[in-house]
Amino acid sequence: MSTPSLSSWARQVSPSPTLAVDAKAKALKAAGKDVCGFGAGEPDFDTPQFVKDACAKALQAGQTKYAPTPGIPALRKAIAEDYVRRGFVGMAEGNVVVSPGGKMSCYLAILATISHGDEVIIPAPFWVSYPEMVKLAGGVPKFIQAEDTTGFKITPAQLKAALTPRTRMVVLNSPSNPTGAVYTRAELTELVALCVQANVWILSDEIYENLVYDGQTTCSPATFSPEAAALTITVSGYAKSYSMTGWRLGTLIASTPVAAAVADLQSQISSNATTFAQFGALAVHQHPDQAKAALAEMAVAFDRRRLNLWKGLNAIPGLTCYRSQGAFYLFPNIRAFGLSSQEFSARLLEEELVAVVPGSAFGSEGYIRLSYATSDEIIAKGLERLARFCAKLKR
Ligand SMILES: Cc1ncc(COP(=O)(O)O)c(C=O)c1O
């Protein structure tokens, strides 16, 4: 007997290619292979002890039941207060939703605002999940291509040309996964002004907001004007900043109607984020000095690795790499070798046991993504192998 077919949603969705590369590298490692993994999108540090202690205390104290869907009140309040300090005007607890991960925050933001046939503008290279999420909501992803020649940033002219009467949302992700690009305030101001003029939602994914280098700073579209604030849904979380990827805790802050819609969707899809985990996140807000110290320790290590990897990549004949200023990724250009990014990555893993993610996964052929959330030793060894691999290829 044949069973009914899977849904159109299940049939159209592509599984996350970044998680797939990471799983493959981990499987090879488990089989005893000496893999240099540059695929992972997660910090290689432990979660800060004070955060773990706060979570363990809550667990022992019986915080093991359902919590209010949008999050425990103390955490929502602390998040709102943090954003207000950063220039988010008029935001309070009711504007905040704590979700099971930044990924869920993005998806709920899209579900709350996108209807069938609505166009969503996504600058490429993009984080792999945006187009899939838009399609799962019935929307239509529209891409704007940015290259290394413009620092992987879209220009106002490109955005203007992509906006149509059917556009309902523009996705902004600064610092970016996969390129590490960080928009300056001036650059974002122009893009946000166009979004306001077109009256479209802005999904500002700021999950890497605390990981910037070279003296770069980040800024949030929601702080630009009351009009921008009304249109912007700001997503973040604890995973990347505090090495809490497995905790599954994301945040979202938006206007009251959007936040309420997101909370309603979450009440039907997942209910609250894990209750005792939220108490760990609360410690981040209650102990800002300890949080800052933990973050600084990671950021110093990331910056050192970024520069070593960036220099090493540019020293390999045929590779060129833009010096990005955020997150923990570099996105070198491999076009000189004439291979597709998929083929380049597959052969690199097979022949030299170096795991990277093909640029095609992020909507940009001709590049590969390397995460430097890995040790100095792996970076040095991986660079040697990559140089050997590139030397074998024809240019
Ligand atoms: C750009 C971007 N947004 C959101 C997320 C989701 O993070 P989380 O682990 O909190 O779901 C990621 C994770 O890789 C990301 O790279």
PDBQT file of the ligand as one rigid body, heavy atoms in Angstrom, charges set to zero:
ROOT
HETATM    1  C1  LIG A 401      22.072  34.954  10.278  1.00  0.00    +0.000 C 
HETATM    2  C2  LIG A 401      21.531  34.007  11.279  1.00  0.00    +0.000 A 
HETATM    3  N1  LIG A 401      20.338  34.249  11.822  1.00  0.00    +0.000 NA
HETATM    4  C3  LIG A 401      19.793  33.428  12.725  1.00  0.00    +0.000 A 
HETATM    5  C4  LIG A 401      20.451  32.282  13.130  1.00  0.00    +0.000 A 
HETATM    6  C5  LIG A 401      19.770  31.375  14.119  1.00  0.00    +0.000 C 
HETATM    7  O1  LIG A 401      20.391  31.265  15.338  1.00  0.00    +0.000 OA
HETATM    8  P1  LIG A 401      19.810  30.344  16.486  1.00  0.00    +0.000 P 
HETATM    9  O2  LIG A 401      20.841  29.313  16.764  1.00  0.00    +0.000 OA
HETATM   10  O3  LIG A 401      19.573  31.265  17.656  1.00  0.00    +0.000 OA
HETATM   11  O4  LIG A 401      18.529  29.748  16.013  1.00  0.00    +0.000 OA
HETATM   12  C6  LIG A 401      21.695  31.964  12.592  1.00  0.00    +0.000 A 
HETATM   13  C7  LIG A 401      22.375  30.714  12.951  1.00  0.00    +0.000 C 
HETATM   14  O5  LIG A 401      23.235  30.207  12.269  1.00  0.00    +0.000 OA
HETATM   15  C8  LIG A 401      22.256  32.864  11.644  1.00  0.00    +0.000 A 
HETATM   16  O6  LIG A 401      23.458  32.632  11.100  1.00  0.00    +0.000 OA
ENDROOT
TORSDOF 0
